[in-house]
Amino acid sequence: MKVNYHKGIELPGHELWLDPRGSRPLAFVSHAHSDHLGRHKEVIASAGTMRLMRERLGGGKRVLHTVSFRERFSLPHRPGLEMEILPAGHIFGSAQIYLESGTSSLLYTGDFKMRPGLSSEALEWRNAETLVMETTFGKPYYRMPPTEEVIAQIVAFCRGTLEEGGVPVLLAYSLGKAQEAICALLAAGLTPMLHHTVFKMTEIYREMKEGFPGGYLPFGAEGGLEGRVFICPPPVARTSLVRKIAKHRVAVLTGWAVDPRTKYRYGVDAAFALSDHADYDELLRYVELVQPKRVLTLHGFAAAFACDLRARGVEAWAISEENQLEFAL
């Protein structure tokens, strides 16, 4: 199956794009983060992604193909191409797409992770001839600590700040990371108070995801921030909204926090490695599970990870950047 890269993955033989930037005639959208959305004429996505995408992009005349996980389907105007979407474990509704055409098959991951999440579906996979995978953390340095350990650190940070009479402020993307933090805090008996952008996304989670907990509050609710944990997107930390909080401590939630310098780069009191991407070991494990004949990497350390795979005997190339080639001395 022929694969091109130009601001997104293109399958030229089938006139289908995977997570392209900009508008395309027909596109698979893996999840509803803004860097994966576009105003396409025709969209394939999961129900969760469709709902979140509608909130973020608004209406518009688009042909929408809302597909259930593990449902085999094809489109009348794309004969000979069988498709199936699988949970990606990244955020709620995030999906991979598996494609078959004749005797060839391809699995595209989009952003994914193998570690279980509190607010996303668990990852699944299929064996495929070609694997196109995101490699955000594609270097050995990026090995995430156990999620339970990270959550315990976040809860301890919040409790310690509250016991000192302060307000813990957690910086997390409004879609995905924030909902993981909300689930963890509620399970620990803490009350999250949410910035309006986080609250809007979280209400959709409650609408769409069975069992998503209540008990969080919108910012400005009765009682204010006293005794509560404020969750907001990272840019809000630089605004007067946070600066006006009399006594507060700020922590950022990001996978890049495996680097101890992260808190200084963000200018915060603490950084916790809560990630919604596969780390280096998970990337290797995923290749083992899929058993592809060819791997195409993109995003993050794409060239470095492809180089590592070739050293392990796997044909692999970075599709989104220049490859690092090895020469025998």
C-alpha angles and dihedrals in degrees: 000000000000116000128190131181124216113142087323139009115294126195097198096186090060102031090235127135127204116212095333124178115235126018121319133177094240126010140168110221111203097195144343103262108128095243089061099046129095138165095254124174092229127021136194114197146130121275092253093051092046092054094047092043091053089054092050101040101028123216128322138141105291133144105235125201104192107193131190120229113269092012112137111221146158135193121239092227092050102054118185095029117108116191141189132177124218132191113268100196092226103109133333110303094010112148145186121213126225117199133190126191118171107313096338128089136189134191119199115193105191107193109338146160135196098208112097114257131209095225106026136070117263116262121257132184146195132210109257139177092227124032118196106191140175113238106190092149097032098146127085091241090071105076113143121224116238111291092231089057092050093049091049089054092050092049091047090051091052095045092047092051092047092049089055090053095255136122118249111220117198119197111212136148110267092237120053107346094055092052091051089054092047092054091048095048095047090050088053092052096254125131118233119208111200135215109237094256091052092044092053093053092043092054088057089051089054090047095049109026118071113229097014104152129245126208099095121117136215117247109268095034119144113290095031124223098320110123092003138102116241115216118192140151115274096253090060090067089074095053132089090252090076098029090059092059101107099218120013144143122210130213129179122216111214140130089235086072089089080086106075090214091067096092090056092049090053093039093231137132096246142003125208125197099233103150137178093197130084113260125223096276092048091051090055092045092050092055088052091052097046093044095204126183089218134024124200115192130200141175127023113019095355098148094044093050093047088052090052091051092051089052086056092052099261121128102238136160135178106241096186100051146013114301122238104233123204122222124195113234 
